[in-house]
Amino acid sequence: MKFQLGQVVITPTALEKLKSDDILNALNRHVLGDWGELDDEDRQTNDEALQSGSRLLSAYRSGGTKFWIITEASREATTVLLPEDY
């Protein structure tokens, strides 16, 4: 693990549309620093955020549905959400 997830929460929309196995797999990837479907600039921002303690964002897919995982800068909470939930 590269950082603590804190309390993990999921939006109702994401809970309804995403497969639980995909969520768990993505959370495991996120905490290991595998940022999923981000461009190089966003990957670099996350790598810097590991050092500076800023917010972390990853993007994954469950079937055809894109979803995000955001860990707050405080590392007290991580949210699984769909882009339209943001």
DSSP file (Angstrom, degrees, kcal/mol; ACC not computed):
  #  RESIDUE AA STRUCTURE BP1 BP2  ACC     N-H-->O    O-->H-N    N-H-->O    O-->H-N    TCO  KAPPA ALPHA  PHI   PSI    X-CA   Y-CA   Z-CA
    1    1 A M              0   0    0      0, 0.0    31,-0.2     0, 0.0     3,-0.1   0.000 360.0 360.0 360.0 135.2    0.0    0.0    0.0
    2    2 A K        -     0   0    0     29,-3.0     2,-0.3     1,-0.2    30,-0.1   0.637 360.0  -3.0 -93.8 -16.5    1.3    3.4   -0.9
    3    3 A F  S    S-     0   0    0     28,-0.5     2,-0.3    72,-0.0    -1,-0.2  -0.968  79.7 -89.8-163.5 168.1   -1.3    5.3    1.3
    4    4 A Q        -     0   0    0     -2,-0.3    73,-0.1     1,-0.1     0, 0.0  -0.692  20.8-153.9 -88.4 140.7   -4.2    4.8    3.6
    5    5 A L        -     0   0    0     -2,-0.3    67,-0.2     1,-0.2    -1,-0.1   0.748  24.7-162.7 -82.1 -25.4   -7.7    4.8    2.1
    6    6 A G        -     0   0    0     71,-0.1     2,-0.4    65,-0.1    71,-0.3  -0.450  59.4  -5.1  70.2-152.8   -9.5    5.9    5.3
    7    7 A Q  E    S-a   77   0A   0     69,-2.8    71,-2.7    -2,-0.1     2,-0.5  -0.603  75.7-142.4 -74.2 127.2  -13.2    5.3    5.3
    8    8 A V  E     +a   78   0A   0     -2,-0.4     2,-0.3    69,-0.2    71,-0.2  -0.818  25.6 173.9 -95.8 126.6  -14.4    3.9    2.0
    9    9 A V  E     -a   79   0A   0     69,-2.8    71,-2.4    -2,-0.5     2,-0.4  -0.893  15.0-156.4-127.8 158.9  -17.8    5.2    0.8
   10   10 A I  E     -a   80   0A   0     -2,-0.3    71,-0.2    69,-0.2    69,-0.0  -0.998  21.9-117.1-137.9 139.2  -19.7    4.7   -2.5
   11   11 A T     >  -     0   0    0     69,-2.2     4,-2.5    -2,-0.4     5,-0.2  -0.385  29.1-116.2 -71.2 153.5  -22.4    6.8   -4.0
   12   12 A P  H  > S+     0   0    0      0, 0.0     4,-1.9     0, 0.0     5,-0.1   0.882 115.7  52.5 -57.3 -39.3  -25.8    5.2   -4.5
   13   13 A T  H  > S+     0   0    0      2,-0.2     4,-2.0     1,-0.2     5,-0.2   0.923 110.7  46.4 -64.2 -44.3  -25.5    5.5   -8.3
   14   14 A A  H  > S+     0   0    0      1,-0.2     4,-2.4     2,-0.2    -1,-0.2   0.904 110.7  53.1 -65.2 -40.8  -22.2    3.8   -8.3
   15   15 A L  H  < S+     0   0    0     -4,-2.5    -1,-0.2     1,-0.2    -2,-0.2   0.875 112.0  46.5 -60.6 -37.5  -23.4    1.0   -6.0
   16   16 A E  H  < S+     0   0    0     -4,-1.9    -1,-0.2    -5,-0.2    -2,-0.2   0.868 121.3  34.1 -72.3 -38.0  -26.3    0.4   -8.3
   17   17 A K  H  < S+     0   0    0     -4,-2.0     2,-0.3    -5,-0.1    -2,-0.2   0.680 102.8  77.1 -97.6 -19.5  -24.3    0.3  -11.6
   18   18 A L  S  < S-     0   0    0     -4,-2.4     2,-0.3    -5,-0.2    45,-0.0  -0.671  76.4-118.5-101.0 149.2  -21.0   -1.2  -10.7
   19   19 A K     >  -     0   0    0     -2,-0.3     4,-2.0     1,-0.1     3,-0.3  -0.649  21.4-132.6 -79.8 136.3  -20.0   -4.8  -10.1
   20   20 A S  H  > S+     0   0    0     -2,-0.3     4,-2.5     1,-0.2     5,-0.2   0.865 106.3  54.4 -60.6 -37.4  -18.7   -5.4   -6.6
   21   21 A D  H  > S+     0   0    0      1,-0.2     4,-2.4     2,-0.2    -1,-0.2   0.894 107.9  50.2 -63.4 -38.5  -15.7   -7.4   -7.8
   22   22 A D  H  > S+     0   0    0     -3,-0.3     4,-2.3     2,-0.2    -1,-0.2   0.879 110.2  50.4 -66.4 -37.7  -14.8   -4.5  -10.1
   23   23 A I  H  X S+     0   0    0     -4,-2.0     4,-2.6     2,-0.2    -2,-0.2   0.948 112.4  45.8 -64.2 -49.4  -15.0   -2.1   -7.2
   24   24 A L  H  X S+     0   0    0     -4,-2.5     4,-2.1     1,-0.2    -2,-0.2   0.906 113.3  49.7 -62.5 -42.3  -12.8   -4.2   -5.0
   25   25 A N  H  X S+     0   0    0     -4,-2.4     4,-2.2    -5,-0.2    -1,-0.2   0.920 111.9  48.4 -61.2 -44.4  -10.2   -4.8   -7.7
   26   26 A A  H  X S+     0   0    0     -4,-2.3     4,-3.1     2,-0.2    -2,-0.2   0.896 109.1  52.5 -65.2 -40.5  -10.1   -1.1   -8.5
   27   27 A L  H  X S+     0   0    0     -4,-2.6     4,-2.3     2,-0.2    -1,-0.2   0.909 110.0  49.5 -61.6 -40.8   -9.7   -0.2   -4.8
   28   28 A N  H  X S+     0   0    0     -4,-2.1     4,-0.8     2,-0.2    -2,-0.2   0.908 113.5  45.7 -64.2 -41.7   -6.7   -2.6   -4.6
   29   29 A R  H ><>S+     0   0    0     -4,-2.2     5,-2.7     2,-0.2     3,-0.6   0.924 111.3  53.4 -65.0 -44.5   -5.2   -1.1   -7.7
   30   30 A H  H ><5S+     0   0    0     -4,-3.1     3,-1.7     1,-0.2    -2,-0.2   0.922 107.3  49.6 -56.5 -49.5   -5.8    2.5   -6.5
   31   31 A V  H 3<5S+     0   0    0     -4,-2.3   -29,-3.0     1,-0.3   -28,-0.5   0.694 109.1  53.7 -69.4 -17.6   -4.0    1.9   -3.1
   32   32 A L  T <<5S-     0   0    0     -4,-0.8    -1,-0.3    -3,-0.6    -2,-0.2   0.444 122.5-104.2 -92.8  -1.2   -1.0    0.4   -5.0
   33   33 A G  T < 5S+     0   0    0     -3,-1.7     2,-0.9    -4,-0.4    -3,-0.2   0.655  76.4 137.8  87.4  15.8   -0.7    3.5   -7.2
   34   34 A D      < -     0   0    0     -5,-2.7    -1,-0.3    -6,-0.2    -2,-0.2  -0.845  34.4-169.4 -91.9 102.3   -2.1    1.9  -10.3
   35   35 A W        -     0   0    0     -2,-0.9    24,-1.9     1,-0.2     2,-0.2   0.382  18.1-148.7 -83.4   4.0   -4.2    4.9  -11.4
   36   36 A G  B     +b   59   0A   0     22,-0.2     2,-1.2     1,-0.2    -1,-0.2  -0.448  66.5   5.6  73.1-133.2   -6.2    3.1  -14.1
   37   37 A E  S    S+     0   0    0     22,-3.1     2,-0.3    -2,-0.2    -1,-0.2  -0.352  91.0 129.9 -91.4  54.1   -7.3    5.0  -17.2
   38   38 A L        -     0   0    0     -2,-1.2     2,-0.1    21,-0.1    -3,-0.1  -0.767  57.6-115.0-103.3 153.0   -5.7    8.4  -16.5
   39   39 A D     >  -     0   0    0     -2,-0.3     4,-2.2     1,-0.1     5,-0.2  -0.304  38.6 -96.4 -76.9 171.6   -3.5   10.3  -19.0
   40   40 A D  H  > S+     0   0    0      1,-0.2     4,-2.3     2,-0.2     5,-0.2   0.857 122.8  53.9 -59.9 -38.3    0.1   10.9  -18.3
   41   41 A E  H  > S+     0   0    0      1,-0.2     4,-2.1     2,-0.2    -1,-0.2   0.921 110.6  45.5 -64.2 -44.0   -0.4   14.4  -16.8
   42   42 A D  H  > S+     0   0    0      2,-0.2     4,-2.2     1,-0.2    -1,-0.2   0.855 111.2  53.5 -68.9 -34.2   -3.0   13.1  -14.3
   43   43 A R  H  X S+     0   0    0     -4,-2.2     4,-2.5     2,-0.2    -2,-0.2   0.925 109.6  48.4 -62.7 -43.8   -0.7   10.1  -13.4
   44   44 A Q  H  X S+     0   0    0     -4,-2.3     4,-2.4     2,-0.2    -2,-0.2   0.899 108.7  53.7 -63.1 -40.9    2.1   12.6  -12.7
   45   45 A T  H  X S+     0   0    0     -4,-2.1     4,-2.1     1,-0.2    -1,-0.2   0.918 110.5  47.0 -59.9 -43.6   -0.2   14.7  -10.6
   46   46 A N  H  X S+     0   0    0     -4,-2.2     4,-1.7     2,-0.2    -2,-0.2   0.912 109.4  53.0 -64.8 -42.5   -1.1   11.6   -8.5
   47   47 A D  H  X S+     0   0    0     -4,-2.5     4,-0.7     1,-0.2    -1,-0.2   0.897 112.3  45.4 -60.8 -39.3    2.6   10.6   -8.1
   48   48 A E  H >X S+     0   0    0     -4,-2.4     4,-2.3     1,-0.2     3,-0.7   0.867 107.5  58.9 -68.9 -36.5    3.4   14.1   -6.8
   49   49 A A  H 3X>S+     0   0    0     -4,-2.1     4,-2.2     1,-0.3     5,-0.9   0.790  95.7  63.1 -64.9 -28.4    0.3   14.0   -4.6
   50   50 A L  H 3<5S+     0   0    0     -4,-1.7    -1,-0.3     1,-0.2    -2,-0.2   0.872 112.0  37.1 -61.3 -35.3    1.7   10.9   -2.9
   51   51 A Q  H <<5S+     0   0    0     -3,-0.7    -2,-0.2    -4,-0.7    -1,-0.2   0.859 123.2  40.1 -83.5 -38.4    4.6   13.0   -1.7
   52   52 A S  H  <5S-     0   0    0     -4,-2.3    -3,-0.2     2,-0.0    -2,-0.2   0.646 105.5-118.6 -89.4 -15.3    2.8   16.2   -1.0
   53   53 A G  T  <5 +     0   0    0     -4,-2.2    -3,-0.2    -5,-0.2    -4,-0.1   0.784  61.9 145.8  83.2  27.3   -0.3   14.7    0.6
   54   54 A S      < -     0   0    0     -5,-0.9    -1,-0.2     1,-0.2    17,-0.0  -0.319  57.0 -66.8 -89.1 177.0   -2.8   16.1   -2.0
   55   55 A R        -     0   0    0     -2,-0.1     2,-0.4     1,-0.1    17,-0.2  -0.286  47.0-144.0 -63.8 147.1   -6.0   14.4   -3.3
   56   56 A L  E     - C   0  71A   0     15,-2.5    15,-2.4    -3,-0.1     2,-0.4  -0.948  14.6-171.8-118.3 136.7   -5.6   11.2   -5.4
   57   57 A L  E     + C   0  70A   0     -2,-0.4     2,-0.3    13,-0.2    13,-0.2  -0.994   4.9 177.6-130.8 132.5   -7.9   10.3   -8.3
   58   58 A S  E     - C   0  69A   0     11,-2.3    11,-2.0    -2,-0.4     2,-0.4  -0.921  13.9-150.5-126.8 157.4   -8.1    7.1  -10.3
   59   59 A A  E     +bC  36  68A   0    -24,-1.9   -22,-3.1    -2,-0.3     2,-0.2  -0.996  23.6 157.4-131.9 133.1  -10.4    6.1  -13.2
   60   60 A Y  E     - C   0  67A   0      7,-2.9     7,-2.7    -2,-0.4     2,-0.4  -0.791  29.7-120.9-139.8 179.5  -11.5    2.6  -14.0
   61   61 A R  E     - C   0  66A   0      5,-0.2     2,-0.5    -2,-0.2     5,-0.2  -0.982   7.6-165.0-131.4 145.1  -14.3    0.7  -15.8
   62   62 A S  E >  S- C   0  65A   0      3,-2.5     3,-2.1    -2,-0.4     2,-0.4  -0.947  80.2 -45.3-123.2 105.7  -16.9   -1.8  -14.7
   63   63 A G  T 3  S-     0   0    0     -2,-0.5   -45,-0.0     1,-0.3     0, 0.0  -0.599 125.3 -27.0  63.3-126.2  -18.2   -3.3  -17.9
   64   64 A G  T 3  S+     0   0    0     -2,-0.4     2,-0.6    -3,-0.1    -1,-0.3   0.344 116.9 105.5 -97.0   5.9  -18.8   -0.2  -20.0
   65   65 A T  E <   -C   62   0A   0     -3,-2.1    -3,-2.5   -48,-0.1     2,-0.3  -0.784  61.0-146.3 -96.8 119.4  -19.3    2.1  -17.1
   66   66 A K  E     +C   61   0A   0     -2,-0.6     2,-0.3    -5,-0.2    -5,-0.2  -0.593  23.9 176.4 -78.3 139.8  -16.5    4.5  -16.2
   67   67 A F  E     -C   60   0A   0     -7,-2.7    -7,-2.9    -2,-0.3     2,-0.3  -0.976  18.0-138.9-143.0 159.9  -16.0    5.3  -12.5
   68   68 A W  E     -CD  59  81A   0     13,-3.4    13,-2.4    -2,-0.3     2,-0.4  -0.804   1.0-154.7-115.1 154.8  -13.6    7.2  -10.3
   69   69 A I  E     -CD  58  80A   0    -11,-2.0   -11,-2.3    -2,-0.3     2,-0.5  -0.995  16.8-172.2-125.8 125.0  -12.0    6.6   -7.0
   70   70 A I  E     -CD  57  79A   0      9,-2.5     9,-2.9    -2,-0.4     2,-0.5  -0.974   8.9-164.9-121.7 124.2  -11.0    9.7   -5.1
   71   71 A T  E     -CD  56  78A   0    -15,-2.4   -15,-2.5    -2,-0.5     7,-0.2  -0.940  27.4-123.3-105.6 125.2   -9.0    9.7   -1.8
   72   72 A E    >   -     0   0    0      5,-2.5     3,-1.8    -2,-0.5     5,-0.1  -0.205  21.7-110.9 -64.8 156.3   -9.1   13.0    0.0
   73   73 A A  T 3  S+     0   0    0      1,-0.3    -1,-0.1     2,-0.1    -2,-0.0   0.839 119.7  56.7 -56.9 -35.8   -5.9   14.8    0.9
   74   74 A S  T 3  S-     0   0    0      1,-0.1    -1,-0.3     3,-0.1   -20,-0.1   0.657 103.1-134.4 -70.5 -14.7   -6.3   14.0    4.6
   75   75 A R  S <  S+     0   0    0     -3,-1.8    -2,-0.1     2,-0.2     3,-0.1   0.674  75.2 117.1  63.5  20.2   -6.5   10.3    3.7
   76   76 A E  S    S+     0   0    0      1,-0.2   -69,-2.8   -70,-0.2     2,-0.3   0.670  75.3  23.2 -87.1 -18.5   -9.5   10.1    6.0
   77   77 A A  E     -a    7   0A   0    -71,-0.3    -5,-2.5   -73,-0.1     2,-0.4  -0.999  54.6-164.3-151.5 146.9  -11.9    9.0    3.2
   78   78 A T  E     -aD   8  71A   0    -71,-2.7   -69,-2.8    -2,-0.3     2,-0.4  -1.000  16.5-157.9-129.6 131.6  -12.0    7.4   -0.2
   79   79 A T  E     -aD   9  70A   0     -9,-2.9    -9,-2.5    -2,-0.4     2,-0.5  -0.929   9.1-155.1-116.9 133.7  -15.1    7.7   -2.4
   80   80 A V  E     +aD  10  69A   0    -71,-2.4   -69,-2.2    -2,-0.4     2,-0.3  -0.928  37.4 149.6-100.7 124.1  -16.1    5.5   -5.3
   81   81 A L  E     - D   0  68A   0    -13,-2.4   -13,-3.4    -2,-0.5    -2,-0.0  -0.969  47.4-109.7-151.7 162.6  -18.3    7.4   -7.7
   82   82 A L    >>  -     0   0    0     -2,-0.3     3,-2.1   -15,-0.2     4,-0.6  -0.682  40.1-111.8 -89.0 152.3  -19.5    7.9  -11.3
   83   83 A P  G >4 S+     0   0    0      0, 0.0     3,-1.2     0, 0.0    -1,-0.1   0.859 119.1  57.3 -53.3 -37.0  -18.3   11.0  -13.1
   84   84 A E  G 34 S+     0   0    0      1,-0.2    -3,-0.0     2,-0.1     0, 0.0   0.649  98.4  61.9 -71.0 -12.5  -21.9   12.3  -13.1
   85   85 A D  G <4        0   0    0     -3,-2.1    -1,-0.2     1,-0.2   -72,-0.0   0.662 360.0 360.0 -80.1 -17.2  -22.0   12.0   -9.3
   86   86 A Y    <<        0   0    0     -3,-1.2    -1,-0.2    -4,-0.6    -2,-0.1   0.484 360.0 360.0 -71.7 360.0  -19.1   14.6   -9.0
